[in-house]
Structure formats: structure tokens, C-alpha cells
Amino acid sequence: METSRKTMAQELDTDVVVIGGGPAGAAFARKLAEFGHQIVILEKAAFPRPHVGICLSDATEMLLDQFNVRDAVHSAGFFRRKSVLVKWGTDQPLISDQPGLHVDRGVFDRILLESARRASVTTIQPGRFLTARRRLGGWQVIVENGQRTINLQSRFLVDASGRANAFPGQQVRYAPPLFALHATWRLCNRPDYDGIMESGKNAWMWIACLAGQEAQISVYTDPALLASRGKRSVGSYYESMLDEFSLIRHFHRDEILGEIQCCDASSRHSSHPVGADFLRVGDANLSLDPMASQGVHLALTSGIQAAIVVNTILCFPELALIAQRFYQERQEERVRQFRHRTASEYQRVACFSSESFWQERAINAVRPPPVHADNRLPLTPSQTLELSPHAQFLETPVMKSDRISLEPALHHPRLDRPVAFVGETEVCPLLRGLNGNHTVGAILAAWESKIPGNLGLQIIQWLWEHEVLVAR
Ligand SMILES: Cc1cc2nc3c(=O)[nH]c(=O)nc-3n(C[C@H](O)[C@H](O)[C@H](O)COP(=O)(O)OP(=O)(O)OC[C@H]3O[C@@H](n4cnc5c(N)ncnc54)[C@H](O)[C@@H]3O)c2cc1C
């Protein structure tokens, strides 16, 4: 029997085991290693391996400096996108500036994982997470590594296994289901556009140019429609769907390289993102509608945040519950943001289409309350302002350089989230001194010793736009 040939060849002790060496696992491990912890990443696939999620924005490129990999990513020869042709619910397409990169995720993820290794993170690759059992003071983790089984002891367990959700736990879908069909095509010539996004009857299409006159062409639809295709193969269904999109004519397709792939692309979040001895990060915690093209960005940023949370739990036990609350609240906040943001994109098409595909996905679109026209005007030094009666200063979990701690933060119904700092400046001490009404000039004079005048004016203007400071 296969299992009888396997031997308990190795026993390892470590602080933290991370399941998955994608962007979230690598970013988390690299950041946590900077705090001096011993970390082992388990990655079941040998890299480079193919992976969905190839479009990165300029904002994601900026994040790469945090892992010291910007040069390596730039030298990898990925396709650089400048603009995209978009036809979204309207008859006429528009060119939209969307600078970014279309990467080979096999190569990109390897660069990130190497960065974690350079920070002394151990990787077991191929290392498939099989199971974990709680034991005194942590976990016993069983890993399949080729023909052998490795037995790891660790204090903390992190699930960064993406949509595989290797560590058991409930996942909640927070938008109607979505399914992706995609393939890489060789093109007959170099197309005029770097990318195309188009809405169709019951689906939308995304084309991303790749280096070497190739393009990835994806179609996103409802899994129920795919299931109702009858006896047609997935391949012929995919190709017939492509013909529905008018902008596909800009891409002269030669042949499919490899196979047509299909995967679930629904938006989900875990119902239990963090506990005293485990945490989920990246897609294992929160997966987004691919329309956002933000999955890798979120995996990297939440990886950094998660490392500070785990460092707090391991090194500052008195702050452990605060750190868990911080992580839970950030997840809830992102679910709210992305649910509304994505639904608003579907809403733009739902305005013109009665198809249930668009109508159902637009349900959660809510417009943010508009900024009052007066609050958009630049303030004058003589304008008299006072603190809104709805502003509150409450102790709130806040992220510092190496830990989560309780700090006073400004809460107000107009703010998406509590605000403790603007840049390096603490907001609450500035506002607590504002009893009664003051002119803008007087507020700036009172803040003079704490912040430069131009920053002070920006903060006042921002507080005014958000109705934290109101007219007398
Ligand atoms: C169709 C589609 C298109 C997308 N397009 C975009 C896009 O254009 N831009 C964008 O930013 N995002 C996009 N995304 C989202 C993006 O792919 C993810 O958000 C991102 O990959 C999440 O990173 P991660 O590290 O959390 O998970 P992953 O990248 O999935 O990494 C998880 C890793 O865990 C490993 N693993 C899984 N199970 C185990 C196990 N049992 N043991 C050990 N290792 C394991 C896997 O091999 C994998 O390497 C798209 C998603 C989909 C579904």
C-alpha cells in the first residue's frame, strides 16, 4: 500500500507553520521573520506552477519594495499594461488608463517565496499539509513531502492555502456565485490594446495581453448557466461565449496554448479568521470577485497586517485579544467595502440590462452619502468651525510597527473606519482641544507646535469634508 512505504522521517519544531507559499503566505512569513520568529512554509506545488490572478496594478508594484523584490519582478520581463479598452453596459467602448503588470504567477510567486527564504524562513516544497492536531502549547502538523511524512510541532498555525482552504473552517459566500473559464491564446499579431473588459448578456470578459504575443482570455459567468449547457463540452461553450463579445474582434486568435481551465471565482470570507493559536490570511480568509483585480494586493497587505497580529499574540500575551479583535474588524470592514464596490460595478451594467446575472449581483450596490457641495469648497481662515456632536474618541485596536495596541481613535458616522493617525500625526489630541467654535486660522495657530501649517490645513479640510468639523 502507498501509505506503508511512507516513513516518519523527520520531526521539526518551529514557532509558526504556514500552509501555502502563494503571495499571502510568503508576505506573511517574510514580515513575521523580521520579528525574529522561526517559520516553516508548506507549499504543495513545485514552483513555478500556473496560477490565476495575473493582473497587478501600479499600487501593487509599490508594495514590492516592502519585500525587496521590485528589481527581480522588473527583470522578469512581464507584460507592462498602460491602458485597457472598456465596454461596460454602454454601446461605445472607452480607453481607460490602467497602468500595471500582467505577470506569470509561477515566476512572480517564486520571487516572493525566495524573498521569504532570504529572511530565514524554511520552506518544505513540495510539502502538502495533511492535518493538524492541537497539543499542549500548540499544534502537531502532519505534512506529506514526496514519499515521506514530516511531523512538525508549532506554537501557531496560519492557513494561507488560498481557495483550497486546507485548514477546516466555515466559509461564507457574500455575493452570488461566479465561475471562470479561461485559456491562454497565441495571437496572430500584436493587438492594439493591452487589455479589454466587456460586459455581455449573462457574463463578462477580460482579456490580458502577455509577453510574447499571447493573451489570457477569461469569461466570468453564473455556474448555473454553465451547468445548463447540456451536452456541449466546456471548450465549445467557452468558445461560443467568446463570440458574444464584440471587442474580441480586436484580438486575432491563432490557437489555445495548453487547455481551457475552469474554476470557482465566487466571493467568500471565513467565518472565523483568527483565534488564540491560528489565523487565516489571503484568499483563505477573504476572496474577492476577480473584477476587482485586487486579490494579490490584498494578499500582500493582509499578509503584513497578519504578521503584526501574530507577533502580538506570540510576544505580548496581554494584547492578544485586542490583536484578534483588530484582525476580525479589518476582515469585516473589507467584506463591507468589497461587497459594495463590486456590486456597484455590476450596477453600472444592471442600469441597462434586466438580465438576472446583472440584477442579482447589483443588489448590494449602495451609493456613499454625497459630500455636501459646501464641504467641497476650500475653507477660508475666517470660517468658524466646531466639532460635530457625532464625533467620539474611543479606545480602538490600532496597528503599530510591531504590535496591535489600544489607542484613542476618532469615530464618526461619516468615516468608513475609526481614525487614530493621519500620516504620523495622532488625530485625537488635536481635536480634543477644540472646545466651542474656532476660526480655521485659530485652529491652525493652536496646532502650530504639533504639525506644519500646510498639513494642518489639509487635515482641517478633510475633517470638514467628512463633517467631523461642522460650520457654526
Ligand atoms: C479566475 C480568477 C482570476 C483572478 N484574477 C486576478 C487578477 O487579475 N489580479 C489579482 O490581483 N487577483 C486575481 N485573482 C485573485 C488572486 O488569484 C488571489 O487573490 C491570490 O492568488 C491570493 O493569494 P493567496 O496567497 O491567498 O492564495 P494562492 O495564490 O492561491 O496561494 C495558495 C498556495 O497554497 C498552496 N496550497 C494549497 N493547499 C495546500 C496544502 N494542502 N498544502 C500546502 N500548500 C497548499 C497552493 O499550491 C498555493 O501555492 C483572481 C482569482 C480568480 C479565481
Ligand as a Chemical Component Dictionary entry (heavy atoms), coordinates in Angstrom:
data_LIG
# 
_chem_comp.id                   LIG 
_chem_comp.type                 NON-POLYMER 
_chem_comp.pdbx_formal_charge   0 
_chem_comp.three_letter_code    LIG 
# 
loop_
_chem_comp_atom.comp_id 
_chem_comp_atom.atom_id 
_chem_comp_atom.alt_atom_id 
_chem_comp_atom.type_symbol 
_chem_comp_atom.charge 
_chem_comp_atom.model_Cartn_x 
_chem_comp_atom.model_Cartn_y 
_chem_comp_atom.model_Cartn_z 
_chem_comp_atom.pdbx_ordinal 
LIG C1  C1  C 0 -10.357 33.418 -12.089 1  
LIG C2  C2  C 0 -9.614  34.336 -11.166 2  
LIG C3  C3  C 0 -8.956  35.448 -11.678 3  
LIG C4  C4  C 0 -8.252  36.306 -10.825 4  
LIG N1  N1  N 0 -7.629  37.410 -11.337 5  
LIG C5  C5  C 0 -6.937  38.239 -10.517 6  
LIG C6  C6  C 0 -6.195  39.339 -11.032 7  
LIG O1  O1  O 0 -6.198  39.599 -12.234 8  
LIG N2  N2  N 0 -5.474  40.106 -10.162 9  
LIG C7  C7  C 0 -5.427  39.825 -8.825  10 
LIG O2  O2  O 0 -4.765  40.542 -8.074  11 
LIG N3  N3  N 0 -6.090  38.767 -8.311  12 
LIG C8  C8  C 0 -6.826  37.978 -9.113  13 
LIG N4  N4  N 0 -7.461  36.875 -8.598  14 
LIG C9  C9  C 0 -7.316  36.591 -7.162  15 
LIG C10 C10 C 0 -5.911  36.020 -6.842  16 
LIG O3  O3  O 0 -5.655  34.889 -7.637  17 
LIG C11 C11 C 0 -5.843  35.626 -5.375  18 
LIG O4  O4  O 0 -6.437  36.622 -4.590  19 
LIG C12 C12 C 0 -4.404  35.425 -4.874  20 
LIG O5  O5  O 0 -3.771  34.410 -5.611  21 
LIG C13 C13 C 0 -4.461  35.046 -3.392  22 
LIG O6  O6  O 0 -3.192  34.704 -2.919  23 
LIG P1  P1  P 0 -3.053  33.640 -1.722  24 
LIG O7  O7  O 0 -1.609  33.594 -1.406  25 
LIG O8  O8  O 0 -4.027  33.925 -0.674  26 
LIG O9  O9  O 0 -3.534  32.256 -2.370  27 
LIG P2  P2  P 0 -2.899  31.448 -3.579  28 
LIG O10 O10 O 0 -2.233  32.376 -4.525  29 
LIG O11 O11 O 0 -3.967  30.579 -4.109  30 
LIG O12 O12 O 0 -1.753  30.562 -2.893  31 
LIG C14 C14 C 0 -2.092  29.462 -2.087  32 
LIG C15 C15 C 0 -0.953  28.464 -2.142  33 
LIG O13 O13 O 0 -1.267  27.430 -1.206  34 
LIG C16 C16 C 0 -0.870  26.195 -1.766  35 
LIG N5  N5  N 0 -1.659  25.124 -1.119  36 
LIG C17 C17 C 0 -2.979  24.877 -1.244  37 
LIG N6  N6  N 0 -3.329  23.797 -0.500  38 
LIG C18 C18 C 0 -2.203  23.387 0.132   39 
LIG C19 C19 C 0 -1.915  22.311 1.040   40 
LIG N7  N7  N 0 -2.853  21.436 1.456   41 
LIG N8  N8  N 0 -0.643  22.190 1.485   42 
LIG C20 C20 C 0 0.330   23.044 1.079   43 
LIG N9  N9  N 0 0.120   24.053 0.195   44 
LIG C21 C21 C 0 -1.139  24.231 -0.260  45 
LIG C22 C22 C 0 -1.172  26.343 -3.254  46 
LIG O14 O14 O 0 -0.387  25.445 -4.027  47 
LIG C23 C23 C 0 -0.804  27.808 -3.498  48 
LIG O15 O15 O 0 0.526   27.961 -3.966  49 
LIG C24 C24 C 0 -8.202  36.021 -9.428  50 
LIG C25 C25 C 0 -8.862  34.907 -8.916  51 
LIG C26 C26 C 0 -9.579  34.069 -9.761  52 
LIG C27 C27 C 0 -10.287 32.872 -9.185  53 
# 
loop_
_chem_comp_bond.comp_id 
_chem_comp_bond.atom_id_1 
_chem_comp_bond.atom_id_2 
_chem_comp_bond.value_order 
_chem_comp_bond.pdbx_ordinal 
LIG C1  C2  SING 1  
LIG C2  C3  SING 2  
LIG C2  C26 DOUB 3  
LIG C3  C4  DOUB 4  
LIG C4  N1  SING 5  
LIG C4  C24 SING 6  
LIG N1  C5  DOUB 7  
LIG C5  C6  SING 8  
LIG C5  C8  SING 9  
LIG C6  O1  DOUB 10 
LIG C6  N2  SING 11 
LIG N2  C7  SING 12 
LIG C7  O2  DOUB 13 
LIG C7  N3  SING 14 
LIG N3  C8  DOUB 15 
LIG C8  N4  SING 16 
LIG N4  C9  SING 17 
LIG N4  C24 SING 18 
LIG C9  C10 SING 19 
LIG C10 O3  SING 20 
LIG C10 C11 SING 21 
LIG C11 O4  SING 22 
LIG C11 C12 SING 23 
LIG C12 O5  SING 24 
LIG C12 C13 SING 25 
LIG C13 O6  SING 26 
LIG O6  P1  SING 27 
LIG P1  O7  DOUB 28 
LIG P1  O8  SING 29 
LIG P1  O9  SING 30 
LIG O9  P2  SING 31 
LIG P2  O10 DOUB 32 
LIG P2  O11 SING 33 
LIG P2  O12 SING 34 
LIG O12 C14 SING 35 
LIG C14 C15 SING 36 
LIG C15 O13 SING 37 
LIG C15 C23 SING 38 
LIG O13 C16 SING 39 
LIG C16 N5  SING 40 
LIG C16 C22 SING 41 
LIG N5  C17 SING 42 
LIG N5  C21 SING 43 
LIG C17 N6  DOUB 44 
LIG N6  C18 SING 45 
LIG C18 C19 SING 46 
LIG C18 C21 DOUB 47 
LIG C19 N7  SING 48 
LIG C19 N8  DOUB 49 
LIG N8  C20 SING 50 
LIG C20 N9  DOUB 51 
LIG N9  C21 SING 52 
LIG C22 O14 SING 53 
LIG C22 C23 SING 54 
LIG C23 O15 SING 55 
LIG C24 C25 DOUB 56 
LIG C25 C26 SING 57 
LIG C26 C27 SING 58 
# 
